[in-house]
Amino acid sequence: MDEYIERLVDLIDPATNRLRNMTVEEARARILHGSPEAVREIDGSFALVAREGKRVRMARSLDRPMRYFLAKRREGPALIVSDRIDAIHRHLRSEGLERQFHPSYTRMVPAHHVVELQLIGCPDPDPTYTRFFTPARNALPADLDLIGRSYIGALADETAKWLGGLPEREPVGVCFSGGVDSGSVFLTVYHVMRQLGLNPARLKAFTLNFGDGPDLRQARDFLDRLGLGLFLETIDADPASIDATETLRVLEDYKPLDVECASMGLALCRGIRDHYPEWRFLIDGDGGDENLKDYPIEENPELTIRSVVNNLMLYQEGWGVGRIKHSLTYSGGLSRSYARTYAPGRHFGFEGFSPFTRPAVVSVAEGIPFTTLSNMSVDRLYSLKGEIVRLGIKAHFDVDMPVFAKRRFQHGAIPVEHLRRRLGTLESDYRRQYFAIYQ
C-alpha cells in the first residue's frame, strides 16, 4: 500500500501575530497541549495553528479572521489555513486541486474557541470546539459610576499595552467619526500617550468625508469642544469610487451592513495611504457597539431585548457554536463581521487595532447587569452606552466627553440613500456576485 501522508499548509504569516506575554512557539504549545485557562492567558492578537501527528488545533482572537479548508489528495488529506478565502483558493490552484473548491466549503475558526481536527481522511470527521474565554455575566453591581470606571479603565490598560509595543516615533491614526466609540478611543489614546510620556504630535484623527455626510461636522464639533481640533484630518473621497465588486473581493462576505461598512473602510484606508505612503498603525472603535449592546433591536426580526441581554456575547459571537443558526463558513456576530475592519486595513498595508475587542474589555462589558439597568426597556438599553462611556472618561481623564446620537460608520461619511444607490441593498445580489468571482 502507498504511504498515507497527511499535510498541513499554514499560509498565515507568523509575523502578523502580536503577542505581548509569550512567543508564538509558546502560544502554539498552549493551544496544542494546554487547558482552556492556559489558552486564555495568551495576551494579544493572534491566529495560530499547531499540529501533533494527525491532530491539528487552531485558535484566534476576536480581531482577525482565520479560515481553513480540507482538501483530498491521493496521498492523504491536506489542511490549508489562512486569514483569507482567496489565498486558500490560490494555493489549491497551485496544487491542481481547485476543482474541489467553493467559498462555502471553507470554514472559519470561531473566536474564543480552540478547534481540533483529525487528519484521517475520508469521510472527514467533525471538528471539536473548546471554549477558552467565558466572561462572567452580571458580575458588576448596578452602579454606573463604577461600571464606567471599570470599562474605560480596561480600555486604557489595553491601549497603553498597544502603544507601548509600537516603535517610538511611529505615527498613530484614529479612525474617527466623533461617535461614542471612536471618540472614547481617541481621548483614551491622547491621554494615555501623555501619561506614558509619549509625544501626542504623533496622533491624528482621520475622518472620512464624501462631501455631504454628517460625520465631519460631528467630528469637528467633538474635538473643538475639547480644544483638540488640531488633531483632525479630513480624508476626502469621491462617491464614484465606491465599488461593490471591489468590496466583495476584499471583504469576502456578503452581509449588506458589512459590505457598506467595508466600502467606507476601503475609502478611508485608500485616502490615508494616498496621503501617507509609509503610515502603518491605525486604531478604531470596532466592537464598542457589540460590548454595550447598542444595536437597533427592531431592525432584526430574530432579536428581542430578552435575547440580547440574556445571551453570553451575543453580538460578539452570534448565537454561538453548536447552534442551528451558527454558520460554519462564517461564524457569527463580530467573530464573523470583524473582516469589515480587518480586511480593508490589511488590503492597504495597515496594522489595525481595536481595544474594544480585547478580552479584558469584553469581560467588563459582559459583567454589566443590563437587565437591571435597562429594566427591560429598549430605549433605556440604548441610552446606557453613552452614559457608561461618558462617566468613565470623566473619571479617568477629567474630560466631559461630548455624546451624540448613534449613527453607523457607513452612514456618517455619506448619506444612506446615496450609499445604497451606489452599492445596492440585497444580500442575495451580494452573495451571487461574490460566488461569481470563483466561477
Order of alpha helices (4+ residues) and beta strands (2+ residues): beta-beta-alpha-alpha-beta-beta-beta-beta-beta-alpha-beta-beta-beta-alpha-beta-alpha-beta-alpha-beta-alpha-alpha-beta-alpha-alpha-alpha-alpha-alpha-beta-alpha-alpha-alpha-alpha-alpha
